[in-house]
């Protein structure tokens, strides 16, 4: 299989967050490549400070000369996944946006005020994500789609995607919780609803299973080990697994790892291991299961050694093989 026939999946170093760029050969596209972006990292400039190589998604796309996004995916509404999508969407106008709420839901939302003082940083981030989600949906009017468990799509030659979650029932639960938040008029009850929604949002993530000529890639968003109900080994088995919840201890269980049986695992944790991401115990469990471990940023691995500073982790897939490399130059 020639390089032109390889799928390239890039994990951009966005620090504590996730942003992926998938490029797949497609003769039907103007430049012969289908481009898919999955999540966008943080929108906060301070996230990109430091010397580990962190770079905003839109800056990365611009430096790469990527001037088109055929499909954008927002797995869930958290600042470290969603807010970095907005600049890229405004500049490149993606052909479609996949997410898990009804396309018209954003019209029921209103801009939420973010207090300057007296609010936990995590709550401010979540309010910002909700506001940016509404803006993103408004920008994508007419190109906004709800995708749920059971959906299957051929994205381009040789590349299929199957949505594993959330189910329609779970999506209705998410919609109800969001509506209750926006309808709440009592201040104390509003903050309680906000905290609950923030805490439960991870397990409403879009879970995608990609299949490129028989090589399977499992991308569960921030789904943790409590969010795999009803999924079987046949659903989950994958050659490449992006571990959920930034490799925190609840990211995946030992039983789930036995079902997935990945050859390689990518952990999107920050170099400072914020929120106990890239938790040593879970990294050791995955390494002991025989998986090769890679990181989007530069936290210490199971042996305590971090990867070299890099802008992106690039994985090329084709002919049944996977080749991973870290890159500083864009």
DOBA-298152 format. One record per residue (C-alpha): y, x, z. Coordinates in steps of 0.2 Angstrom, whole numbers, plus 5000, padded with zeros to 4 digits. Layout:
N
+------+------+------+
|   yy |   xx |   zz |
+------+------+------+
|    Y |    X |    Z |
...
+------+------+------+
END
This chain:
330
+------+------+------+
|   yy |   xx |   zz |
+------+------+------+
| 5000 | 5000 | 5000 |
| 5017 | 5008 | 4995 |
| 5032 | 5008 | 5006 |
| 5040 | 4995 | 4996 |
| 5025 | 4983 | 5001 |
| 5027 | 4987 | 5020 |
| 5035 | 4975 | 5032 |
| 5048 | 4983 | 5043 |
| 5052 | 4976 | 5060 |
| 5066 | 4985 | 5069 |
| 5070 | 4983 | 5088 |
| 5088 | 4986 | 5089 |
| 5093 | 4995 | 5105 |
| 5105 | 4982 | 5113 |
| 5101 | 4988 | 5131 |
| 5096 | 4974 | 5142 |
| 5092 | 4961 | 5129 |
| 5083 | 4958 | 5113 |
| 5088 | 4959 | 5094 |
| 5075 | 4961 | 5080 |
| 5078 | 4963 | 5062 |
| 5063 | 4960 | 5050 |
| 5063 | 4965 | 5032 |
| 5049 | 4960 | 5021 |
| 5046 | 4963 | 5002 |
| 5051 | 4948 | 4992 |
| 5053 | 4949 | 4973 |
| 5062 | 4932 | 4974 |
| 5077 | 4938 | 4984 |
| 5092 | 4946 | 4975 |
| 5088 | 4963 | 4982 |
| 5069 | 4961 | 4984 |
| 5069 | 4959 | 5002 |
| 5068 | 4944 | 5014 |
| 5079 | 4947 | 5030 |
| 5076 | 4938 | 5046 |
| 5085 | 4941 | 5063 |
| 5077 | 4936 | 5079 |
| 5089 | 4936 | 5094 |
| 5105 | 4946 | 5095 |
| 5107 | 4954 | 5112 |
| 5122 | 4953 | 5122 |
| 5140 | 4950 | 5117 |
| 5148 | 4959 | 5131 |
| 5155 | 4976 | 5126 |
| 5151 | 4985 | 5142 |
| 5132 | 4982 | 5138 |
| 5134 | 4995 | 5125 |
| 5141 | 5009 | 5136 |
| 5131 | 5025 | 5140 |
| 5122 | 5038 | 5130 |
| 5105 | 5030 | 5127 |
| 5110 | 5024 | 5109 |
| 5114 | 5006 | 5113 |
| 5123 | 4997 | 5098 |
| 5128 | 4979 | 5095 |
| 5117 | 4970 | 5082 |
| 5132 | 4966 | 5070 |
| 5137 | 4984 | 5070 |
| 5119 | 4990 | 5067 |
| 5118 | 4977 | 5052 |
| 5134 | 4983 | 5045 |
| 5130 | 5002 | 5046 |
| 5113 | 4998 | 5038 |
| 5122 | 4989 | 5024 |
| 5112 | 4973 | 5027 |
| 5124 | 4960 | 5020 |
| 5113 | 4945 | 5020 |
| 5102 | 4936 | 5033 |
| 5090 | 4923 | 5026 |
| 5084 | 4917 | 5042 |
| 5091 | 4918 | 5060 |
| 5081 | 4913 | 5075 |
| 5088 | 4910 | 5093 |
| 5073 | 4910 | 5104 |
| 5083 | 4902 | 5119 |
| 5100 | 4901 | 5127 |
| 5102 | 4916 | 5137 |
| 5117 | 4928 | 5135 |
| 5106 | 4944 | 5132 |
| 5097 | 4935 | 5118 |
| 5110 | 4923 | 5110 |
| 5128 | 4930 | 5111 |
| 5126 | 4944 | 5100 |
| 5120 | 4933 | 5086 |
| 5137 | 4925 | 5084 |
| 5147 | 4939 | 5076 |
| 5133 | 4942 | 5064 |
| 5132 | 4923 | 5060 |
| 5151 | 4922 | 5057 |
| 5151 | 4937 | 5046 |
| 5135 | 4935 | 5036 |
| 5133 | 4916 | 5036 |
| 5113 | 4915 | 5038 |
| 5104 | 4904 | 5026 |
| 5096 | 4895 | 5041 |
| 5095 | 4895 | 5060 |
| 5080 | 4891 | 5069 |
| 5080 | 4885 | 5087 |
| 5072 | 4872 | 5099 |
| 5084 | 4859 | 5102 |
| 5088 | 4844 | 5090 |
| 5101 | 4850 | 5076 |
| 5114 | 4837 | 5082 |
| 5112 | 4841 | 5100 |
| 5127 | 4853 | 5101 |
| 5139 | 4838 | 5098 |
| 5134 | 4832 | 5115 |
| 5140 | 4848 | 5123 |
| 5158 | 4853 | 5128 |
| 5166 | 4870 | 5132 |
| 5162 | 4875 | 5149 |
| 5175 | 4884 | 5160 |
| 5170 | 4901 | 5166 |
| 5179 | 4904 | 5183 |
| 5187 | 4921 | 5185 |
| 5182 | 4922 | 5203 |
| 5169 | 4916 | 5215 |
| 5154 | 4915 | 5203 |
| 5139 | 4926 | 5201 |
| 5138 | 4937 | 5186 |
| 5122 | 4929 | 5180 |
| 5130 | 4911 | 5181 |
| 5145 | 4917 | 5171 |
| 5133 | 4925 | 5158 |
| 5124 | 4908 | 5156 |
| 5140 | 4898 | 5154 |
| 5145 | 4910 | 5141 |
| 5128 | 4908 | 5132 |
| 5130 | 4889 | 5132 |
| 5147 | 4890 | 5125 |
| 5142 | 4902 | 5112 |
| 5127 | 4892 | 5107 |
| 5138 | 4877 | 5104 |
| 5149 | 4888 | 5093 |
| 5135 | 4895 | 5084 |
| 5127 | 4878 | 5080 |
| 5144 | 4872 | 5074 |
| 5146 | 4887 | 5062 |
| 5128 | 4883 | 5056 |
| 5131 | 4865 | 5052 |
| 5119 | 4859 | 5039 |
| 5108 | 4875 | 5040 |
| 5102 | 4871 | 5058 |
| 5084 | 4867 | 5061 |
| 5073 | 4863 | 5076 |
| 5056 | 4871 | 5075 |
| 5042 | 4867 | 5088 |
| 5024 | 4871 | 5092 |
| 5013 | 4868 | 5077 |
| 5025 | 4872 | 5063 |
| 5019 | 4884 | 5050 |
| 5030 | 4892 | 5037 |
| 5027 | 4904 | 5023 |
| 5042 | 4915 | 5024 |
| 5039 | 4926 | 5009 |
| 5024 | 4934 | 5000 |
| 5011 | 4939 | 5012 |
| 5021 | 4933 | 5028 |
| 5017 | 4918 | 5038 |
| 5024 | 4912 | 5054 |
| 5017 | 4899 | 5066 |
| 5027 | 4892 | 5081 |
| 5017 | 4892 | 5097 |
| 5030 | 4885 | 5108 |
| 5039 | 4875 | 5115 |
| 5029 | 4859 | 5112 |
| 5039 | 4843 | 5107 |
| 5036 | 4837 | 5125 |
| 5044 | 4853 | 5132 |
| 5058 | 4852 | 5120 |
| 5062 | 4835 | 5126 |
| 5062 | 4841 | 5144 |
| 5074 | 4855 | 5139 |
| 5086 | 4842 | 5130 |
| 5085 | 4831 | 5145 |
| 5090 | 4845 | 5157 |
| 5104 | 4850 | 5146 |
| 5111 | 4832 | 5144 |
| 5110 | 4830 | 5163 |
| 5120 | 4846 | 5165 |
| 5134 | 4840 | 5153 |
| 5135 | 4823 | 5160 |
| 5136 | 4828 | 5178 |
| 5153 | 4825 | 5186 |
| 5150 | 4831 | 5204 |
| 5154 | 4849 | 5205 |
| 5141 | 4854 | 5218 |
| 5128 | 4844 | 5208 |
| 5134 | 4853 | 5192 |
| 5131 | 4870 | 5199 |
| 5114 | 4865 | 5205 |
| 5109 | 4859 | 5188 |
| 5116 | 4875 | 5180 |
| 5105 | 4886 | 5192 |
| 5090 | 4876 | 5188 |
| 5092 | 4876 | 5169 |
| 5096 | 4895 | 5170 |
| 5080 | 4898 | 5180 |
| 5069 | 4888 | 5169 |
| 5076 | 4893 | 5152 |
| 5064 | 4907 | 5148 |
| 5049 | 4897 | 5147 |
| 5057 | 4886 | 5134 |
| 5058 | 4900 | 5122 |
| 5053 | 4899 | 5104 |
| 5036 | 4908 | 5103 |
| 5032 | 4915 | 5086 |
| 5016 | 4922 | 5079 |
| 5019 | 4932 | 5063 |
| 5005 | 4936 | 5051 |
| 5008 | 4949 | 5038 |
| 4993 | 4952 | 5027 |
| 4982 | 4950 | 5042 |
| 4992 | 4960 | 5054 |
| 4998 | 4949 | 5068 |
| 5014 | 4950 | 5078 |
| 5017 | 4940 | 5094 |
| 5035 | 4937 | 5099 |
| 5036 | 4926 | 5114 |
| 5055 | 4927 | 5118 |
| 5057 | 4928 | 5136 |
| 5041 | 4917 | 5140 |
| 5033 | 4924 | 5156 |
| 5015 | 4923 | 5161 |
| 5018 | 4905 | 5167 |
| 5023 | 4899 | 5150 |
| 5006 | 4901 | 5140 |
| 4998 | 4884 | 5145 |
| 4987 | 4877 | 5132 |
| 4987 | 4893 | 5121 |
| 4970 | 4900 | 5117 |
| 4964 | 4918 | 5113 |
| 4963 | 4912 | 5094 |
| 4982 | 4908 | 5096 |
| 4987 | 4923 | 5105 |
| 4977 | 4938 | 5098 |
| 4989 | 4950 | 5090 |
| 4990 | 4968 | 5084 |
| 5008 | 4970 | 5090 |
| 5015 | 4961 | 5105 |
| 5033 | 4961 | 5111 |
| 5030 | 4958 | 5130 |
| 5040 | 4943 | 5137 |
| 5054 | 4944 | 5150 |
| 5058 | 4962 | 5147 |
| 5042 | 4968 | 5155 |
| 5046 | 4962 | 5172 |
| 5031 | 4959 | 5183 |
| 5029 | 4941 | 5177 |
| 5030 | 4946 | 5159 |
| 5011 | 4944 | 5155 |
| 4996 | 4943 | 5166 |
| 4980 | 4954 | 5165 |
| 4970 | 4939 | 5158 |
| 4983 | 4936 | 5144 |
| 4983 | 4954 | 5139 |
| 4964 | 4952 | 5137 |
| 4967 | 4937 | 5126 |
| 4981 | 4946 | 5116 |
| 4972 | 4963 | 5114 |
| 4986 | 4972 | 5106 |
| 4986 | 4989 | 5098 |
| 5004 | 4991 | 5102 |
| 5016 | 4984 | 5114 |
| 5035 | 4984 | 5113 |
| 5045 | 4982 | 5129 |
| 5064 | 4977 | 5128 |
| 5070 | 4984 | 5144 |
| 5086 | 4993 | 5148 |
| 5087 | 5011 | 5152 |
| 5092 | 5008 | 5169 |
| 5077 | 4996 | 5172 |
| 5089 | 4982 | 5177 |
| 5082 | 4967 | 5186 |
| 5066 | 4977 | 5188 |
| 5062 | 4977 | 5169 |
| 5049 | 4989 | 5162 |
| 5040 | 4987 | 5179 |
| 5029 | 5002 | 5182 |
| 5014 | 4991 | 5187 |
| 5014 | 4980 | 5171 |
| 5017 | 4996 | 5160 |
| 5002 | 5004 | 5168 |
| 4992 | 4988 | 5165 |
| 4996 | 4988 | 5147 |
| 4993 | 5006 | 5144 |
| 4976 | 5005 | 5154 |
| 4971 | 4992 | 5142 |
| 4973 | 5004 | 5128 |
| 4990 | 4998 | 5120 |
| 5002 | 5011 | 5113 |
| 5019 | 5007 | 5122 |
| 5036 | 5007 | 5114 |
| 5053 | 5003 | 5120 |
| 5069 | 4996 | 5112 |
| 5080 | 5006 | 5125 |
| 5075 | 5021 | 5136 |
| 5067 | 5016 | 5152 |
| 5054 | 5027 | 5159 |
| 5036 | 5024 | 5153 |
| 5020 | 5024 | 5163 |
| 5021 | 5043 | 5166 |
| 5039 | 5042 | 5171 |
| 5046 | 5050 | 5155 |
| 5058 | 5039 | 5144 |
| 5059 | 5040 | 5125 |
| 5072 | 5050 | 5117 |
| 5089 | 5041 | 5115 |
| 5089 | 5031 | 5100 |
| 5098 | 5017 | 5090 |
| 5082 | 5008 | 5085 |
| 5063 | 5007 | 5086 |
| 5056 | 5004 | 5068 |
| 5039 | 4998 | 5066 |
| 5032 | 4998 | 5048 |
| 5017 | 4987 | 5045 |
| 5006 | 4987 | 5029 |
| 4988 | 4989 | 5024 |
| 4982 | 4986 | 5041 |
| 4992 | 5000 | 5049 |
| 5007 | 5001 | 5060 |
| 5018 | 5016 | 5061 |
| 5032 | 5017 | 5074 |
| 5047 | 5028 | 5075 |
| 5063 | 5030 | 5085 |
| 5079 | 5033 | 5075 |
| 5096 | 5038 | 5081 |
| 5104 | 5038 | 5063 |
| 5106 | 5021 | 5056 |
+------+------+------+
END
